[in-house]
């Protein structure tokens, strides 16, 4: 009995072992995994394949808009039939379906209307302001097997910086489009239950959706509000101060500082987007001890400071009078 059980267990493991050997040999013998693909290229591939979802959202919105307009026209007909029907349906319900359906049926034009209302931005393009080229950079300096820790940090950050900004922009555009659609659908149901489908909930979806759709422009606007200029400062002053205060032979240290602060900028971009999502929940009345107006504003302005970390460090240096960057 013992030998037969052992034989059965071995037979059960054989397919798994064969599959493992096949996958391992495929990875080892496929040069694309080792020679060409980087983390930045993986991010670019994911981002480019996510971009068509915006058109899918728009297509779904067209269909939903046509259905809602049909429902609104039907209920408007019921409203004019008799007094009892008008009491049952009311004028607000068909009006809500007609307004929400019209917005969904003309979604790109409606989003441009929201964007122009917030940013006074006129463009024939529907793309969000934060969208940039997705170009993963190659390794900087050194040779294979002979790269210091500073080089490793710089290679990682520079390879994923542009792809991550591109990915965050695509994600923001998709979330913004979804929120605008959700706001219009909520607006179409306002007449059914004004407490559930409230004006604050509708406006929070529309406004935050428009902001996230144009996350690059909204980021520039707040940077200009805080620093007086929408330009994101470069690392020149910081690295020059390191070289001046610690001696000329500080290139590895300068490289490490640049890589760390660049990563800090990417974290700031994520915090900025999360801040707007927190404000949306607060506007809907879904806040709690962790989701508050203060938390949302902290994420937004903290993200702005992190994105423009070099200028923020210069401001702190001038405020405390340390003179490190002068």
Secondary structure as UniProt FT lines:
FT   HELIX           2..29
FT   HELIX           31..35
FT   HELIX           39..51
FT   HELIX           53..81
FT   HELIX           83..105
FT   HELIX           107..119
FT   TURN            129..130
FT   TURN            144..145
FT   HELIX           149..188
FT   TURN            189..192
FT   TURN            194..196
FT   HELIX           199..213
FT   HELIX           215..227
FT   HELIX           236..246
FT   HELIX           251..283
FT   TURN            284..285
FT   HELIX           293..307
FT   HELIX           309..320
FT   TURN            324..325
//
